[in-house]
């Protein structure tokens, strides 16, 4: 959590509805793996049968309102 984003493309900046500049919270890298629970279906177009991959080919960045104006004041940014 926090730190500096490793933008896949140019940095993106957004403003909350309250007027505050959104700040970087975290980044989910492309190809994030999660183990498949036994008996669950294989993910279509996956590289391996024993893992699910999140955001294939995409980096996802979460930006949030530092004023905490609303619990849902989070903005996802997708880059590939």
C-alpha positions as CSV (number, residue, x, y, z in Angstrom):
1,X,0.0,0.0,0.0
2,X,1.3,3.4,-0.9
3,X,4.6,4.1,-2.4
4,X,5.1,5.1,-6.0
5,X,3.2,3.6,-8.9
6,X,5.1,1.8,-11.7
7,X,3.0,3.2,-14.6
8,X,2.8,0.9,-17.6
9,X,2.1,4.0,-19.7
10,X,2.0,7.7,-18.9
11,X,0.8,8.6,-15.4
12,X,-2.9,9.4,-15.0
13,X,-4.3,12.0,-12.6
14,X,-7.9,12.3,-11.4
15,X,-9.9,14.5,-9.2
16,X,-12.6,13.4,-6.7
17,X,-16.2,14.8,-6.9
18,X,-15.3,16.7,-3.7
19,X,-12.5,18.5,-5.5
20,X,-9.5,16.7,-3.9
21,X,-6.8,15.2,-6.2
22,X,-6.9,11.4,-5.9
23,X,-3.8,9.8,-4.5
24,X,-2.2,6.5,-5.3
25,X,-3.2,3.6,-3.0
26,X,-1.9,0.4,-4.6
27,X,-1.2,-1.4,-7.8
28,X,-2.2,-4.9,-9.0
29,X,0.4,-6.2,-11.5
30,X,-0.6,-8.0,-14.7
31,X,-0.8,-11.8,-14.4
32,X,-1.4,-11.8,-10.7
33,X,-1.9,-15.5,-9.8
34,X,-4.3,-17.1,-7.3
35,X,-4.4,-20.8,-6.5
36,X,-7.4,-22.7,-7.8
37,X,-9.3,-24.5,-5.1
38,X,-9.7,-28.2,-5.7
39,X,-12.8,-29.0,-7.8
40,X,-13.2,-25.5,-9.3
41,X,-13.3,-25.0,-13.0
42,X,-10.2,-24.0,-15.0
43,X,-10.0,-20.4,-16.1
44,X,-10.5,-20.0,-19.9
45,X,-7.4,-19.0,-21.8
46,X,-5.2,-19.5,-18.8
47,X,-1.6,-20.6,-19.1
48,X,-1.9,-23.0,-16.2
49,X,-4.7,-25.2,-14.9
50,X,-3.9,-24.8,-11.2
51,X,-4.1,-21.0,-11.0
52,X,-6.5,-18.2,-11.9
53,X,-4.9,-15.1,-13.3
54,X,-6.2,-11.6,-12.5
55,X,-6.1,-8.8,-15.1
56,X,-4.4,-10.7,-17.9
57,X,-2.2,-8.2,-19.8
58,X,-3.3,-5.2,-17.7
59,X,-1.9,-3.3,-14.7
60,X,-4.6,-1.9,-12.4
61,X,-3.9,1.1,-10.1
62,X,-6.2,2.2,-7.3
63,X,-6.5,5.9,-6.6
64,X,-8.5,7.3,-3.6
65,X,-9.7,10.5,-2.1
66,X,-7.3,11.7,0.7
67,X,-10.2,13.7,2.2
68,X,-12.1,10.4,2.8
69,X,-15.2,12.2,1.6
70,X,-17.0,8.9,0.9
71,X,-16.0,5.3,1.6
72,X,-16.5,4.5,-2.1
73,X,-14.2,7.4,-3.3
74,X,-11.8,5.0,-5.1
75,X,-11.0,5.1,-8.8
76,X,-9.5,2.2,-10.7
77,X,-7.1,3.0,-13.5
78,X,-6.4,0.3,-16.1
79,X,-3.3,0.3,-18.4
80,X,-1.9,-2.3,-20.7
